[in-house]
Amino acid sequence: MDEHESATDLNSIEVTRRTVIETGTTALLLTALPGAALAGPVEDKEPSPPAVKVDLQINGHSHSLVLDPRTTLLDALREHLALTGSKKGCDHGQCGACTVLIEGRRINSCLTLAVMHDGESITTIEGLASGDHLHPVQTAFVEHDGFQCGYCTSGQICSTIGMLAESRLGVPSYVTEDLTRPAAELSDAEIRERMSGNICRCAAYPNIVAAIKQAAGLPT
């Protein structure tokens, strides 16, 4: 084999290897890309549901709204009524920053639809104080410095009010030891467990517990 034939064979081998690598890479990309990206933009042909009228009783005032039925209660409060005290944190019901009271029960407003609460009594952080007089839970949070950045505070306070009502009704928690008692003693462990759905990224938990104990009439 002369030098010219050897060079030709080597070039053929090099091209073949390059082709294999390029082909394999292309195939990998094709399988990794979402089908929608390959097919191009997908047209949303399904029409939006018709808007519905909702009457919300919020903080003692009636509000009539026409909403997309998919609107969450949190978005109705913030975007349609400018009641921005209820915060949108995770928007997945995991942080508790959006907690409000519905018929006295605490609920994550990001996980429920506004249309589900037509005519029900809703209380947000804006409706707790009476004029210049703060709610006792608000006062306790201020006196015990139960907040730092304050983003979670409205949810913490609303959740506290709901939790204290649950406790008075004898609703047990996961750590309640004596289920025969009409109401569990609100120890630090009980309070922490019952408030575990409200996250404070600033870690003001000791102060929050102290504030809750004061609001409950317990020694701090």
Phi, psi and omega in degrees: 000126182277177184295324181296316179294322179297318180294322179295317179297318180296320179296323179295319179295320181295317179296320180297315179296318179297318180298318179298315181296314180297318181295317180296319179296317178299317180296320179297317180295321180296323180282333182279330182289142176298150181299326181295326180292325180283325184278350182091181182298139179261126180280131177276098184270348182278123183290154176291148179293151180296146179293152181232155178270133181229133176253111181254129178262098188243122177053038177083004180238143180269135179230120177261122183233151171249113190232154164299130184298348179271001182290127177287160177299322180299315180291326176297318180294311188281312189272332184254335183241000179058028174266084189268008178295327176281121189266146173264103180265270182276336184062021179229014178072024184251344186250335178083002182294340184261012185300131173229175179250127177240116186052036178085353181260138179283143183207147175280112186288347178280347184255004182231150181271145181300322183295342180284350186237030177300122177082353181277155180277120182242132177239127176250177181301330181291341185257010185275320182284153175248096185065236179272359183263117181287156171296146180307325178291320177298316179300317180296321178296322178293313184292330181258010178052053184277033179200158173234281178288334176087356184296323183271352193298318181298319177292321178298316183292313179297320179294322178300315180298315177295320181294318179296324177293319177299318181297317180295331179278358178085016179290122182280166174242181181296332184259004179295124185273316184253102182278357180273345180284146181297332178208137181288145174291130183278077174285172177301320181296318179297314181297315181298319179293314183291336180258012186293344177280356179247115185261135174245108182291340177278352177064045177271028186301316179302320180289324178295316178299316179298320179295318180295320180295322178294316180297331179274359180079024180257153176295140182256000000 
